């Protein structure tokens, strides 16, 4: 693939720091980008994804779907040729895990009524 066909992306983290930039083929999928983000995630960060499913990518205000390609996610207007595209990264633990943790934290509370009849 010619060098000029590659798309240059960087990933903006919650604290304003970046991962990348890296060059990708327009046929690379969002799922592939997420795998790379997990691999390249800075070790010193307090919040870190454990798996690619914990990562949400946002570009041009839209959450990107795993099966979409980089070429499909490019915004046709406003992107300069050879410019670096910034995608925002949100770490969100998977829903199943969050529900399990919530159930453990929400132990049933006993209702105690201290009533006295005079």
N, C-alpha and C positions, 0 to 999 in steps of 0.2 A: 504494500500500500504506500503511495507517495506520501512524503512527510507533510505536505500541505493539506492532506485530507484528514489528518489527525486533529482531534479536538482537545484543547488544553483546559483542564479543570483543576480547581482547588476547592477545598472543603472547609468552610468556616465553622468553627466549634463554638459552643455556648459562651466561652470566655473571650471570644474575638480572635483567638489564635487560629492558624490555618494548618491543614495537612495538604501538602502538595506545593506547587502544581505538578500534575502528571498528564501525560498525553494518552488519549484513548482513541481507538477506532470508533467511528460512528455506529458500528454494529455491536459494540459492547453494551451489555444490559445494565440496568440500574442495580440488579442483584450482584453483578460483578463489582460494581463500584462500592457497594456496601461491604463486600468481603474485603476489599482493599483497605477501606477505612478502618475496619476492625483490626486488620493486620498492622496498619501504620499508626494506630492510636497511641498518643504519647503516654508512657507508663506512669508519669507523675500526676496525671489528672485524677481528681477525686471521683468524678463521674465517668464511667467507662462502659461501653457496650460489651456484653459477654458473647453476643452472636450477631450476625447480620440482621436478624429479625428485630433486634433492639434498636436499629438505626432507621430513622426517617430522613429522606433527602428532600429538600425543598429548593425548587428553582423557579424563579419568576412568580413566586407566591403560590405555587402548586406543589402538593406532595406527589412525588414521582412513584409510579408503580413499578414493581420488580421486573415485570416482563417487558417494559418499554426499553428501547435502545437509546443511546446517547444522541443519535441523529434525530430521533423522534422527540426528544426532550428539548432540543435547542430552540430558543426563541428566535423566530425569523427576523424580527425587527430589533434594532438597537444593538445587536452583537457585531462587533468589529471583526473583520477577518483576522485571524491569528491572535485574537485577544483571548485573555484567560477568562473563563466563565467561573463565577463563584457560586457554589451550591451550599446551602446552609444545612447543617447536620443537627438533628434533634435525637437525643438518646431517650428512648422510651421502652422500658422493660415490657416484654410480651404480656398480653392481657391475662393469659392463663396463670402465669406466675404471680402477677399482681393480685388476682382474685384469691389465690391460695394464701398469700401472705396476709391479705385483709381478713380472711376468715380466722386465721390464727390470732390476729390482734383483737378481734371483736369477740372475745369470750362472752358467753351469755351472762347478763347481770341479773342478780336476784332482786326482785322487788320486795322490799321489806316495809311493811306497814306497822307502825307502832300506834295502834289505836287503843284507847281505853274507854270503857263504857262506864258512865257514872250513875 
